[in-house]
Amino acid sequence: DDATAVSSSWVWTTKKSEVDSSVNAIGKNSSSQGGGTNCQAGLYKGAEVLQSARSDAQKYVVFLSDGEPTFRYNSNGYTEGNGQNDNQNGHVGANAQAAYTQAAAMKGFTGFYTIGISSSSDSTFLTDLAEKPGAEEHAFFPAKEADDLAEAFKKIIASITEYTCRDVTITDTLSE
């Protein structure tokens, strides 16, 4: 299993040590523990989460990556790739193509955002990936520093938040 979903049992916190501990626990049993990224696996897991979500929920995907896709699933469901780059046995871009195909197959959401969270994030891949699902709202955000990541999330929140008022009464008494 190359991907882990954050479930409803996730405890949200502002404590860096708790976040670090949770992130470090992800992938402990992964077949790619030596490094590398299976973007296709993350998108596949994301599609599963979308399918199990409430039907009346507004759904958005935020995909974070710290590099380029270096693994993919083969036609038998086994993980392939070298964990170093997207060029194996003459198949340049095979891992990216697998991620693009998986993203294009995802359905049932309004927005799809990608965030590159390191200087080695592949901005071309992440920009193209953001467009593949055909979501109404989509964008790529580079976030090499913590402040950049916070800004990316602020922009995503601003684009998905709709302010509405219902049953509002305004009374203005004019003086003489």
N, C-alpha and C positions, 0 to 999 in steps of 0.2 A: 504494500500500500504506500504510494508515493505522495499522498496528500492527507492533510488532517483538517477537518472542519471545526471551527470554533462553535461550540454548541450553546444552548441556553444555560448550561451549567457554568459557563465562563463567568468569572467574577471580575467585573470591571473595576479598575483601580487607577490611581494616579501615582502609585509607588513604583519607582523605576525597578527596584529589586524584584517585585512581584511580576512585573512585565517581563523582565529578563529571564526569570525562572520559567515562566510559562512558554516563552519563545524557545528557550533552550530545550524544553521538554518535547517540543514538536519535532518529529522525525527521529526520535531515539531508536525506534524500531524500523526505520526506513531502510529500504534496499540501497539507497543512494547516500548513505551516511558519510561518505568521503567528500561530499560536496556536489555541486551541480544543481540544476533546476529542471524539474519536469513541469513546465507550464501547462501542458496538456492535462496532466493529472490534477493540478489545482483547479483548472477550469471544469474538468469532469466532476470533481467534488462540489464545486460551486453550482453546477447544474442540478446535482442531487439535492442540495440545500434549497434551491429555488423551487423544485418540484414539491418539497415537503412543507413549504411556507403556507401561511394562511392565504386563502384565495382573495381576500379583500385587502391584503397588505400591499403597500406600494413597495416595489422591489428595485433595488439598485445593486450593481456589482462594482466593488472596488478591488482591483487586482494590483498587488504590490510585487515588485521584483527587484532583486539586487544584482541582476546580471543578464545573461542571455539564456535562451532555452538550450539545455545541454543533454536532455533526455526526452524520450517520448515512448509511447506504447507501440509495439508492433502489431500486426494483424492477429496475433495469438494472445494479445493482452500482456505480453512480457515487456519489461522496461529495456529500451535500447538507448545507447548513447555513450559517450566517453566521459561525461562530466566536466569537460574542459571547454568545448566549443560546439558549434553547430555544423561541423564538417566531418562526417564519418563515412569512410568507404566511398568517397566520391559523391555522397548525397548531401550537397551543400544546402542548408536551409531546411532539411527534413524535420528537425525538431520544431522550428518556427512554423512550418506548414501544418504540422500536426496540431499545434496550438491554435492556429488560425481556423482550421477545420472544426475543432472542438468549440471555439468561440462562436463561429457562425451557426452551429447547431443549437446553441443555447436560446431558449425562448422564455417568455413570460416576465419580462422586466422592462423598466422604462429607461434606465441609464446604465452605462458601462464606462467606468473610469479606470485608467491605468496610472500607476505611480512608480517611477524609477527611484529607488531609495539608496542608490550609491553612485559613485563616479563611474562604475563599470556597467551600470544599467544600459541596455541597448535601446536608445531612444527611438530609433527607426522601427525596431520590432514593436515596442510598446505603443507608438503612435498608430501603426498599422493595426495592431491588435484591438485598440479601442474602437476602430471603425468596423471590424469584421462582423459583430453581431447585428449590425443595422439598428442599434438602439436609437431611440428618439434623441436622447442626450448622451454625448460621449466626449471624452477628452483625455489627453495625456498630460501628466504633470511631472516634471523633473523635481526631485527632492533629495539633493545630495546632503543636506544638513537638516537638523531637527526643525529649525525655523521654517525651512522650505516645506517639510512634511506638514507642519501645522497650517501653513498657508494653503497648501493643496487641499487639505480637509475643509478649511474655511470656504474655499471656492466651491467645492463639491456641495457642502451644506447650503450655501447661498443659491446654487442652481437647482437644488431639489426641494427647497423649502418654499411653501406657498402660504402667505399670510391671508387669512380670510376672517371676516367678521360676520356674525349672524345675530339677528335679533338685537341690534344695537339701537338705542334711543338716545338722541342728543337733545337736551333741553337748554335753550339759551334765553335767559330772561334779560330783556333790554331795560336799562334804567331810563328815567325821564330826564 
